[in-house]
Amino acid sequence: MDDIGKLLLVLILGIPIWLILAVLYVFIRLLHNWLTKKGYGLASNTLIFSLAIFLAYSVYTAVYPSDGFYLAEFKDITLREAPKSAVVISKDASYPFFHGEYSSASLIMLSNEDYNFLLDELSNDKRIRVNIPTDFFVINELEKVMGSFKKEQIIYCFSRSTENRNNEFLYIGFLDDKKSIIISKCLL
């Protein structure tokens, strides 16, 4: 499904969200009228403006997560904090579906030292499986963030399972430039 199709699906299935927003609007409107009658017109306008900015920011960050979101996913996948040298180069995430289906991917650049240290750490961690690089789980988001890199450039690949979520797939791939890694998370 293309991005426009996903967006339309979210909008159509988001009718309960639209109803909640409508109720919120009516509440804010009533509050505005009440405050204006009490002589607090400026406070009322400031409140409405603040709520509108907060709502817009919340929607924006839900649709376009920040780099911090992807670095938190790095920690979820590798069970380690992201190194100080970690820079998110490219990122993409699907819109979460009501059944919980969701996927995200990011291309992260590390220093050579952090790349090698992380590779060594993951190789020796019993909680993380070593995979064949060609078995890397490819999702649309992953293809988008890889950019000019090809799947064949993944030289080391690891995956991890979660105990409490059976349909969650967590992957990390190390690219042949010795400084780039791919992080991928998929919930089915």
C-alpha positions in Angstrom: 0.0 0.0 0.0 1.5 3.4 -1.0 1.8 6.3 1.4 -1.4 8.0 0.2 -3.4 4.8 0.7 -2.0 4.5 4.2 -2.9 8.0 5.0 -6.4 7.6 3.7 -6.8 4.4 5.7 -5.7 6.2 8.9 -8.0 9.1 8.2 -11.0 6.8 7.5 -10.4 4.5 10.4 -9.6 7.6 12.6 -13.3 8.6 12.9 -13.2 8.0 16.7 -10.2 10.4 16.9 -12.2 13.0 14.9 -15.1 12.6 17.3 -12.8 13.1 20.3 -11.4 16.2 18.6 -14.9 17.5 18.0 -15.8 17.0 21.6 -12.6 18.7 22.6 -13.4 21.6 20.3 -16.9 22.1 21.8 -15.4 22.0 25.3 -12.7 24.6 24.5 -15.3 26.8 22.8 -17.6 26.6 25.9 -14.6 27.4 28.1 -13.6 30.3 25.9 -17.1 31.8 26.0 -17.3 31.4 29.8 -13.9 33.0 30.3 -14.7 35.8 28.0 -18.0 36.6 29.9 -16.0 36.6 33.1 -13.6 39.3 31.6 -10.7 37.0 30.9 -10.7 37.3 27.1 -6.9 37.5 26.8 -6.4 34.4 29.0 -9.0 32.6 27.0 -7.3 33.4 23.7 -3.9 32.4 25.1 -5.4 29.1 26.3 -6.9 28.3 22.9 -3.7 29.3 21.0 -1.6 27.1 23.4 -3.9 24.1 23.0 -3.8 24.5 19.2 0.0 24.6 19.2 0.2 21.6 21.5 -2.2 19.6 19.3 -0.4 20.5 16.1 3.0 19.5 17.7 1.6 16.2 19.0 0.2 15.3 15.5 3.4 16.3 13.8 5.6 14.2 16.1 3.3 11.3 15.8 3.5 11.3 12.0 7.2 12.4 11.8 9.0 11.0 14.8 12.2 12.7 15.9 15.7 11.3 15.9 15.3 10.5 19.6 12.5 8.1 18.7 14.9 6.1 16.4 17.7 6.2 18.9 15.2 4.8 21.5 14.4 2.0 19.0 18.2 1.4 18.7 18.2 0.7 22.5 15.1 -1.5 22.2 16.8 -3.6 19.5 20.4 -3.8 20.7 19.7 -3.6 24.5 22.3 -0.8 24.6 22.3 3.0 24.7 23.1 4.6 21.3 26.8 5.6 21.2 27.6 9.3 21.4 28.7 9.3 17.8 25.4 8.0 16.5 23.7 10.2 13.9 20.5 9.3 12.3 21.0 9.8 8.6 17.8 8.5 7.2 14.6 7.3 8.9 11.1 6.1 8.0 8.2 4.6 9.9 4.8 3.3 8.9 1.6 4.7 10.4 0.5 2.3 13.1 -2.6 0.3 12.2 -5.4 -0.4 14.6 -4.3 -4.1 14.7 -0.9 -3.1 16.0 1.0 -3.5 12.7 3.9 -1.2 12.5 7.4 -1.0 11.1 10.2 1.5 11.3 13.8 1.6 9.9 16.7 4.0 10.3 20.2 4.4 8.8 22.6 5.4 11.6 26.1 6.6 11.1 28.7 5.7 13.8 32.4 6.4 14.3 34.6 3.5 13.2 35.4 2.8 16.9 31.7 2.6 17.9 30.9 0.5 14.8 33.6 -2.1 15.7 32.7 -2.0 19.4 29.0 -2.5 18.8 29.7 -5.3 16.3 32.0 -7.0 18.9 29.4 -6.5 21.7 26.5 -8.0 19.7 28.6 -10.9 18.4 29.2 -11.9 22.0 25.7 -11.3 23.4 23.8 -14.5 24.0 20.4 -12.6 23.8 21.0 -11.6 20.2 21.2 -14.1 17.3 23.7 -13.8 14.4 21.9 -14.0 11.1 23.0 -14.6 7.5 23.1 -11.1 6.0 21.0 -12.2 3.0 18.2 -13.2 5.5 17.7 -9.6 6.5 14.0 -8.9 6.9 13.2 -6.3 4.2 10.3 -3.9 4.6 9.3 -0.9 2.6 10.6 1.5 5.3 14.0 -0.3 5.2 14.3 0.0 1.5 13.6 3.8 1.7 16.2 4.5 4.3 18.9 2.4 2.7 19.1 5.0 -0.1 22.1 4.2 -2.3 23.1 1.2 -0.2 22.1 -2.2 -1.5 21.0 -5.2 0.6 24.1 -7.0 -0.5 26.2 -4.4 1.4 24.9 -5.7 4.7 27.9 -7.8 5.9 26.8 -8.6 9.4 23.2 -9.1 10.6 21.7 -9.7 14.0 18.2 -10.2 15.2 16.5 -10.4 18.6 13.2 -11.9 19.7 11.1 -10.5 22.5 9.6 -12.8 25.1 6.3 -11.0 25.6 5.6 -10.0 21.9 5.7 -13.0 19.5 5.1 -11.0 16.3 7.9 -8.4 16.8 11.0 -8.6 14.6 14.0 -6.7 15.6 17.0 -6.4 13.3 20.3 -4.6 13.0 22.6 -4.8 10.0 26.2 -3.6 9.6 27.1 -2.1 6.2 30.3 -2.7 4.4 31.5 1.0 4.8 32.4 0.1 8.4 30.5 3.1 9.8 26.8 2.7 8.9 24.2 0.4 10.5 20.6 -0.3 9.7 18.0 -0.7 12.4 14.7 -2.3 11.6 11.6 -3.0 13.8 8.5 -4.7 12.6 5.4 -5.5 14.6 2.8 -7.8 12.9 
